[in-house]
Amino acid sequence: MAVNFQLVMDCTDPGGAGPRIWFQVVPESKTVKNRLHLDIHASGGRAVPIAARRERVDAEARRLTDLGATTIRVLEEEGIDHYAVAMKDPEDNEFDIN
């Protein structure tokens, strides 16, 4: 019998002011040097209409591009209530804005 599990840990600001950081083990091996992938939540969550979430994500992606990040691709699929932008920092570490 194969056992399949994911280890998920998180760090949360005890005062509730800072962001939550999740650490999740994934089965895929990384082909480049970094093994850490950040998802930056800028949209306000699913309670916010998708059009407003797109605007917020795009604004944050533009801000980070001005600081030296590179846009890789937009992550969206027809019929799915999700919008994100995949990016790389100046050292080629990947992250998503959603």
C-alpha positions as CSV (number, residue, x, y, z in Angstrom):
1,M,0.0,0.0,0.0
2,A,1.4,3.4,-1.0
3,V,1.1,6.2,1.4
4,N,0.7,9.7,-0.2
5,F,0.8,12.7,2.0
6,Q,1.9,16.3,1.9
7,L,3.6,18.1,4.7
8,V,2.2,21.5,5.2
9,M,3.5,23.9,7.8
10,D,2.8,27.6,8.2
11,C,4.2,30.6,10.1
12,T,1.8,33.2,11.3
13,D,2.4,36.5,12.9
14,P,1.1,36.0,16.5
15,G,-0.3,39.6,16.5
16,G,-2.2,38.9,13.3
17,A,-0.7,41.9,11.4
18,G,1.7,40.1,9.1
19,P,1.2,37.6,6.3
20,R,0.9,33.8,6.8
21,I,3.7,31.9,5.1
22,W,3.0,28.3,4.1
23,F,5.6,25.6,3.5
24,Q,4.4,22.6,1.5
25,V,6.3,19.6,0.3
26,V,5.5,18.7,-3.3
27,P,6.4,15.5,-5.3
28,E,8.0,17.3,-8.2
29,S,11.8,17.7,-8.3
30,K,13.1,21.2,-9.0
31,T,15.3,21.6,-12.0
32,V,16.8,24.9,-11.0
33,K,18.6,25.9,-7.8
34,N,15.8,27.4,-5.8
35,R,13.3,25.1,-4.0
36,L,11.1,27.8,-2.5
37,H,8.1,29.1,-4.3
38,L,6.2,32.1,-2.9
39,D,2.5,32.9,-3.6
40,I,1.8,36.5,-2.8
41,H,-1.8,37.2,-2.1
42,A,-2.7,40.6,-3.3
43,S,-6.2,40.1,-4.7
44,G,-8.3,40.3,-1.5
45,G,-9.6,36.7,-1.8
46,R,-12.6,35.1,-3.4
47,A,-15.0,37.4,-1.7
48,V,-13.8,40.1,-4.1
49,P,-15.2,40.0,-7.6
50,I,-12.9,38.5,-10.2
51,A,-12.5,41.8,-12.2
52,A,-11.4,43.6,-9.0
53,R,-9.0,40.8,-8.2
54,R,-7.5,40.9,-11.7
55,E,-6.9,44.7,-11.3
56,R,-5.2,44.2,-7.9
57,V,-3.0,41.4,-9.1
58,D,-2.0,43.3,-12.2
59,A,-1.2,46.4,-10.2
60,E,1.0,44.4,-7.9
61,A,2.7,42.7,-10.8
62,R,3.4,46.1,-12.4
63,R,4.8,47.4,-9.1
64,L,7.1,44.4,-8.8
65,T,8.2,44.7,-12.5
66,D,9.2,48.3,-11.8
67,L,11.4,46.9,-8.9
68,G,13.1,44.4,-11.2
69,A,10.8,41.3,-11.4
70,T,9.9,39.7,-14.7
71,T,6.5,38.5,-15.7
72,I,6.5,34.8,-16.9
73,R,2.8,34.3,-17.7
74,V,-0.8,34.9,-16.6
75,L,-2.4,32.0,-14.8
76,E,-6.0,31.8,-15.6
77,E,-8.4,29.3,-17.2
78,E,-11.8,29.7,-18.7
79,G,-14.5,28.8,-16.2
80,I,-12.2,28.8,-13.2
81,D,-12.6,31.6,-10.6
82,H,-8.9,32.1,-10.3
83,Y,-6.4,34.7,-11.6
84,A,-2.7,34.9,-10.9
85,V,0.5,36.1,-12.5
86,A,3.7,34.0,-12.4
87,M,6.9,36.0,-12.0
88,K,10.6,35.8,-11.4
89,D,12.7,37.9,-9.2
90,P,16.1,39.3,-10.5
91,E,17.8,36.1,-9.3
92,D,15.3,33.9,-11.3
93,N,13.4,32.7,-8.3
94,E,9.8,32.1,-9.3
95,F,6.7,33.3,-7.4
96,D,3.1,33.9,-8.1
97,I,0.9,37.0,-7.4
98,N,-2.7,36.0,-6.7
